[in-house]
Structure formats: structure tokens, C-alpha cells
Amino acid sequence: MDKLLLSTKKRVLVPVIFIGAFVLWLFLCKANYDSYWNGTIYRVQTTDFNLLHHILPQTISELIISGRDDLVENVLDSTYGLFGVVITDPSGQSILYQTSKTYLNRESWQEKAIPEALAEEAKKEPPDLLTDPPPLEPIWEHKSPRDAGAPHRSPFINAANVRGRRVLGYIYYIRPQPPSFAKDMTTWLGTGVWELSGAKRGYFYITLCTIALSLVILLLVWLRQRVLETKKFELAQLHRELEIRKKALEHLSAELTAQKQRKVWLEKEAEESYRRASSLKQALIRLRESLTIVNAQPGFANAPGGDQVKVRPAVHPPSALLEEIEHLIPALADNADALKSQASLLHDYCSVLEQRQAEMKRIVEHAYARTQSQAAAAANFIDMSPN
């Protein structure tokens, strides 16, 4: 998911989010449409029809018997045209009265108010019977507002209740046809999205929630991208630092190799210096002894043949030269001792290496001997001895 966010560019990500929000908005609006028109409105109409089944047949029958056609029309128009009420003659082929009003100039049921269509509507909502004398018991009733089918026959009505009565006609109840989803949305957008009546209230709230959700998702995605970009930059920094440290390690390895080579050279120099110091010390000792002998002789010495030999005096006083040599001898001796100790350590290390080499040689010889004995015991002997 993080890789997808990093690889997706803003000019692609923003349209994708808004397209997804638009699809979600349409889905929720359609659900609100079904809930309002096929749910709430349908249950309200079912309740109205159930009430009319109980009271309208008695009222209309009395008005027809009394000849009050004007009051009959007023009763039918009391629905405000939200749904239709039609009264026919006993044959059902002639319409005597019907609701004349329309709600908001929207004719949604008027096309069904014809004898041919009333028979089809009777399957959904059966008509009530108008009689003289007026009926007291309802013929049909709904058990619940959520009944999706036709109403049930009332338990109070039977053949004895209607025997001997004159049939005046039938009352038909016509449900209005709900607007299509596209038409309902077009009406809402045309009249103003701030209108909060009926299903339009749900459309308005759904629109606000969808816009808010889209902005929140866009903000979260943007923040996540910033975090991932920051981590990616930090990772690049760590990678560069790792490369630098790797090069530094390689440089230190090369320096260590050079120091090892220098150590070998210093060991050789130390050994050479130790030999030179030892030779110089011996030479100085011999020189000191020679000078001491010369200082002990008189100015002339007896030479062979009776001749006296003069000894040429030294250019420098012998005492000063001896003192200078005596000062140099301790320092040279110390250097020689240090070099000697280093040589001793190197000698010990070499001895340890020689011991390990000898031990490895014994192990190899022992393994070779075991191999030879096993090969001799085999049927086919193969000579594995080194040349």
C-alpha cells in the first residue's frame, strides 16, 4: 500500500479519490431514494389506505344516498392529489367521481384513473363496496404498515352483512408512481441543493458527508505521502552515510595493511640496529681500553734497537672524548635492550607459530597414516602418497 502511495502521482491520485467519492455519493443517494419513496412514503400510504378502508365507505355511501355530490368531491380532494381516489358505478365501467387535485402540478396517478387500469390496481389495493344502507364493517384492512402485498379481508365482513343491500358503486385507491431516481435528483439539483424536504434532505446530508469524507481521505493520503517521502529521504541519507563508512573502513583496512608491512620493516630494522649497537658497544669498549693503555705510558717509550718513540698527543683531550662516549653508551644500551626485548617477543611469537605448524604437520601425517592403513585393507589399493 505504501509503495502504491509513493508511486502514484498527485494528478492521478486526486481524480481517483473524487471519482470514488462520486460513486459512493450516487450509491448512498440511490439508497436514500429507495428508503424514502419505496419505504417511508409507501408505509404512509398503506396507513392512509387502511384508515380509508375503515371510514370512507360509510361516509361516501351516506353522501351519495343524500345526493350531496359536492361533498363527495370535497372528500375525494382532501388527499391533495398525493394519491388518487376513484368511485365507479356498480359495473366498474363508468367513473362517477375522482380526485381532481394534483400535488405540485405532478400527475403521477392520473393516467391510471381509467376503467381499464383500475382492474389492475384492484389487484394491489382491492376496492371498497358502497351500499345502501351504508356498510358499518370494513371489508379490507392492512395488518401492518410494512405490508407489501394486498390487504387482508376483514374478519367482521361476511355474506350476512352485505345481503339485502343495494350496491351503489366501488371506491378504488390508486397509489402514485414515484419519480425516477434521475428525475428526483434533477429536481433536487434544479430547485436548490439547500432544500431540506422529503428525500432532498437525505441528498443534502449525503453530499456534505461525502465531500467531507473525500477531503479527509485526501488529507490522510497527503500526510501519509509526506511521511513516506521523509522516511525515504532519511533512508537515502543512511545509505549515503553507510557508503561513506564503508569507504572509510576500506581505507582503514588499507592503512592497517600498510602498518603491518611497516611493522615487519621496523622489526627488521630493530634487529639490524641491535646488531649495530652491539658492535658499536664492543668497539667502544676496545677503544676505551686502548686509550687507557696509552694514558698509562710515559711520553717516550723504549722501542726495539734502543730508539725512543714519541707519541703524538691527541687532538682532543682524552678525558672529554671518554666522557662523551660514556654518555652515549647508556642510551645505546637502552636502545639495544628495547630492540632486544622486541626481538624476543617476535621470537616467542615465531616459536608459537612453529609449534602450531608442527602440530598441524603431525595431524596431517596421522591422517595420512590412517588413510594408508585403510587403503591397504581394501581389495583395490590406490596409492595416495604425495609425490
Contacts in CASP RR format, 6 or more apart in sequence:
PFRMAT RR
TARGET T0000
AUTHOR 0000-0000-0000
METHOD contacts of the structure
MODEL  1
MDKLLLSTKKRVLVPVIFIGAFVLWLFLCKANYDSYWNGTIYRVQTTDFN
LLHHILPQTISELIISGRDDLVENVLDSTYGLFGVVITDPSGQSILYQTS
KTYLNRESWQEKAIPEALAEEAKKEPPDLLTDPPPLEPIWEHKSPRDAGA
PHRSPFINAANVRGRRVLGYIYYIRPQPPSFAKDMTTWLGTGVWELSGAK
RGYFYITLCTIALSLVILLLVWLRQRVLETKKFELAQLHRELEIRKKALE
HLSAELTAQKQRKVWLEKEAEESYRRASSLKQALIRLRESLTIVNAQPGF
ANAPGGDQVKVRPAVHPPSALLEEIEHLIPALADNADALKSQASLLHDYC
SVLEQRQAEMKRIVEHAYARTQSQAAAAANFIDMSPN
2 224 0 8 1.000
2 228 0 8 1.000
5 13 0 8 1.000
5 221 0 8 1.000
5 224 0 8 1.000
5 225 0 8 1.000
5 228 0 8 1.000
6 225 0 8 1.000
6 228 0 8 1.000
6 229 0 8 1.000
6 232 0 8 1.000
8 16 0 8 1.000
13 221 0 8 1.000
14 218 0 8 1.000
17 214 0 8 1.000
17 217 0 8 1.000
17 218 0 8 1.000
17 221 0 8 1.000
18 214 0 8 1.000
21 210 0 8 1.000
21 211 0 8 1.000
21 213 0 8 1.000
21 214 0 8 1.000
21 217 0 8 1.000
24 210 0 8 1.000
24 213 0 8 1.000
25 206 0 8 1.000
25 207 0 8 1.000
25 210 0 8 1.000
28 206 0 8 1.000
28 210 0 8 1.000
29 181 0 8 1.000
29 185 0 8 1.000
29 202 0 8 1.000
29 203 0 8 1.000
29 206 0 8 1.000
30 181 0 8 1.000
32 199 0 8 1.000
32 202 0 8 1.000
32 203 0 8 1.000
32 206 0 8 1.000
33 181 0 8 1.000
33 184 0 8 1.000
33 185 0 8 1.000
33 199 0 8 1.000
36 198 0 8 1.000
36 199 0 8 1.000
36 202 0 8 1.000
37 178 0 8 1.000
37 179 0 8 1.000
37 184 0 8 1.000
37 199 0 8 1.000
38 178 0 8 1.000
41 178 0 8 1.000
42 175 0 8 1.000
43 145 0 8 1.000
43 146 0 8 1.000
44 145 0 8 1.000
45 83 0 8 1.000
45 175 0 8 1.000
46 142 0 8 1.000
46 145 0 8 1.000
46 146 0 8 1.000
46 147 0 8 1.000
47 142 0 8 1.000
47 145 0 8 1.000
48 79 0 8 1.000
48 83 0 8 1.000
49 125 0 8 1.000
49 142 0 8 1.000
49 151 0 8 1.000
49 173 0 8 1.000
50 141 0 8 1.000
50 142 0 8 1.000
50 145 0 8 1.000
50 151 0 8 1.000
52 85 0 8 1.000
52 128 0 8 1.000
52 171 0 8 1.000
52 173 0 8 1.000
53 128 0 8 1.000
53 138 0 8 1.000
53 139 0 8 1.000
53 140 0 8 1.000
53 141 0 8 1.000
53 142 0 8 1.000
53 151 0 8 1.000
53 154 0 8 1.000
54 138 0 8 1.000
54 141 0 8 1.000
56 75 0 8 1.000
56 85 0 8 1.000
56 128 0 8 1.000
56 171 0 8 1.000
57 128 0 8 1.000
57 129 0 8 1.000
57 130 0 8 1.000
57 131 0 8 1.000
57 134 0 8 1.000
57 135 0 8 1.000
57 138 0 8 1.000
57 139 0 8 1.000
57 171 0 8 1.000
58 134 0 8 1.000
58 135 0 8 1.000
58 136 0 8 1.000
59 75 0 8 1.000
59 134 0 8 1.000
60 72 0 8 1.000
60 75 0 8 1.000
60 87 0 8 1.000
60 130 0 8 1.000
60 171 0 8 1.000
61 130 0 8 1.000
61 131 0 8 1.000
61 132 0 8 1.000
61 133 0 8 1.000
61 134 0 8 1.000
61 135 0 8 1.000
61 168 0 8 1.000
62 134 0 8 1.000
63 69 0 8 1.000
63 71 0 8 1.000
63 72 0 8 1.000
63 75 0 8 1.000
64 72 0 8 1.000
64 130 0 8 1.000
64 168 0 8 1.000
65 132 0 8 1.000
65 133 0 8 1.000
65 134 0 8 1.000
65 168 0 8 1.000
69 97 0 8 1.000
72 87 0 8 1.000
72 97 0 8 1.000
73 97 0 8 1.000
73 100 0 8 1.000
76 84 0 8 1.000
76 85 0 8 1.000
76 87 0 8 1.000
76 97 0 8 1.000
76 98 0 8 1.000
76 99 0 8 1.000
76 100 0 8 1.000
77 99 0 8 1.000
77 100 0 8 1.000
77 101 0 8 1.000
79 85 0 8 1.000
79 99 0 8 1.000
79 101 0 8 1.000
80 101 0 8 1.000
80 103 0 8 1.000
81 99 0 8 1.000
81 101 0 8 1.000
81 102 0 8 1.000
81 103 0 8 1.000
81 109 0 8 1.000
82 103 0 8 1.000
82 176 0 8 1.000
83 99 0 8 1.000
83 109 0 8 1.000
83 173 0 8 1.000
83 174 0 8 1.000
83 175 0 8 1.000
83 176 0 8 1.000
84 98 0 8 1.000
84 99 0 8 1.000
84 109 0 8 1.000
84 113 0 8 1.000
84 173 0 8 1.000
84 174 0 8 1.000
84 176 0 8 1.000
85 98 0 8 1.000
85 99 0 8 1.000
85 171 0 8 1.000
85 172 0 8 1.000
85 173 0 8 1.000
85 174 0 8 1.000
86 95 0 8 1.000
86 97 0 8 1.000
86 98 0 8 1.000
86 99 0 8 1.000
86 113 0 8 1.000
86 118 0 8 1.000
86 171 0 8 1.000
86 172 0 8 1.000
86 174 0 8 1.000
87 95 0 8 1.000
87 96 0 8 1.000
87 97 0 8 1.000
87 98 0 8 1.000
87 130 0 8 1.000
87 169 0 8 1.000
87 170 0 8 1.000
87 171 0 8 1.000
87 172 0 8 1.000
88 94 0 8 1.000
88 95 0 8 1.000
88 96 0 8 1.000
88 115 0 8 1.000
88 118 0 8 1.000
88 127 0 8 1.000
88 169 0 8 1.000
88 170 0 8 1.000
88 172 0 8 1.000
89 96 0 8 1.000
89 169 0 8 1.000
90 167 0 8 1.000
90 168 0 8 1.000
90 169 0 8 1.000
90 170 0 8 1.000
92 115 0 8 1.000
92 118 0 8 1.000
92 169 0 8 1.000
92 170 0 8 1.000
93 115 0 8 1.000
94 115 0 8 1.000
95 113 0 8 1.000
95 114 0 8 1.000
95 115 0 8 1.000
96 169 0 8 1.000
98 113 0 8 1.000
102 110 0 8 1.000
106 179 0 8 1.000
108 176 0 8 1.000
108 177 0 8 1.000
108 178 0 8 1.000
108 179 0 8 1.000
109 174 0 8 1.000
109 175 0 8 1.000
109 176 0 8 1.000
109 177 0 8 1.000
111 117 0 8 1.000
112 118 0 8 1.000
112 120 0 8 1.000
112 121 0 8 1.000
112 174 0 8 1.000
112 177 0 8 1.000
113 174 0 8 1.000
118 127 0 8 1.000
118 172 0 8 1.000
118 174 0 8 1.000
121 172 0 8 1.000
121 173 0 8 1.000
121 174 0 8 1.000
121 175 0 8 1.000
122 172 0 8 1.000
123 150 0 8 1.000
124 149 0 8 1.000
124 150 0 8 1.000
124 175 0 8 1.000
125 150 0 8 1.000
125 151 0 8 1.000
125 172 0 8 1.000
125 173 0 8 1.000
125 174 0 8 1.000
125 175 0 8 1.000
126 139 0 8 1.000
126 140 0 8 1.000
126 150 0 8 1.000
126 151 0 8 1.000
127 170 0 8 1.000
127 171 0 8 1.000
127 172 0 8 1.000
127 173 0 8 1.000
128 138 0 8 1.000
128 139 0 8 1.000
128 140 0 8 1.000
128 170 0 8 1.000
128 171 0 8 1.000
129 135 0 8 1.000
129 139 0 8 1.000
129 162 0 8 1.000
129 167 0 8 1.000
129 169 0 8 1.000
129 170 0 8 1.000
130 167 0 8 1.000
130 168 0 8 1.000
130 169 0 8 1.000
130 170 0 8 1.000
130 171 0 8 1.000
131 162 0 8 1.000
131 165 0 8 1.000
131 166 0 8 1.000
131 167 0 8 1.000
131 168 0 8 1.000
132 165 0 8 1.000
132 166 0 8 1.000
132 168 0 8 1.000
133 165 0 8 1.000
135 161 0 8 1.000
135 162 0 8 1.000
135 165 0 8 1.000
137 154 0 8 1.000
137 156 0 8 1.000
137 157 0 8 1.000
137 161 0 8 1.000
138 154 0 8 1.000
138 156 0 8 1.000
138 157 0 8 1.000
139 153 0 8 1.000
139 154 0 8 1.000
139 157 0 8 1.000
140 151 0 8 1.000
140 152 0 8 1.000
140 153 0 8 1.000
140 154 0 8 1.000
141 151 0 8 1.000
141 152 0 8 1.000
141 154 0 8 1.000
142 151 0 8 1.000
142 152 0 8 1.000
143 152 0 8 1.000
178 184 0 8 1.000
179 187 0 8 1.000
184 199 0 8 1.000
185 203 0 8 1.000
188 195 0 8 1.000
188 199 0 8 1.000
188 200 0 8 1.000
188 203 0 8 1.000
191 200 0 8 1.000
193 203 0 8 1.000
193 204 0 8 1.000
193 207 0 8 1.000
194 204 0 8 1.000
195 204 0 8 1.000
196 204 0 8 1.000
267 342 0 8 1.000
267 343 0 8 1.000
267 346 0 8 1.000
270 339 0 8 1.000
270 342 0 8 1.000
270 343 0 8 1.000
271 339 0 8 1.000
271 343 0 8 1.000
273 335 0 8 1.000
273 336 0 8 1.000
273 339 0 8 1.000
274 336 0 8 1.000
274 339 0 8 1.000
274 340 0 8 1.000
274 343 0 8 1.000
277 332 0 8 1.000
277 333 0 8 1.000
277 335 0 8 1.000
277 336 0 8 1.000
277 339 0 8 1.000
278 336 0 8 1.000
280 332 0 8 1.000
281 329 0 8 1.000
281 332 0 8 1.000
281 333 0 8 1.000
281 336 0 8 1.000
284 325 0 8 1.000
284 328 0 8 1.000
284 329 0 8 1.000
287 325 0 8 1.000
288 322 0 8 1.000
288 325 0 8 1.000
291 318 0 8 1.000
291 321 0 8 1.000
291 322 0 8 1.000
294 311 0 8 1.000
294 318 0 8 1.000
295 318 0 8 1.000
297 311 0 8 1.000
299 310 0 8 1.000
299 311 0 8 1.000
300 308 0 8 1.000
300 309 0 8 1.000
300 310 0 8 1.000
300 311 0 8 1.000
301 308 0 8 1.000
301 309 0 8 1.000
301 311 0 8 1.000
302 308 0 8 1.000
303 309 0 8 1.000
314 321 0 8 1.000
368 384 0 8 1.000
368 385 0 8 1.000
371 384 0 8 1.000
372 384 0 8 1.000
372 385 0 8 1.000
375 381 0 8 1.000
375 382 0 8 1.000
375 384 0 8 1.000
END
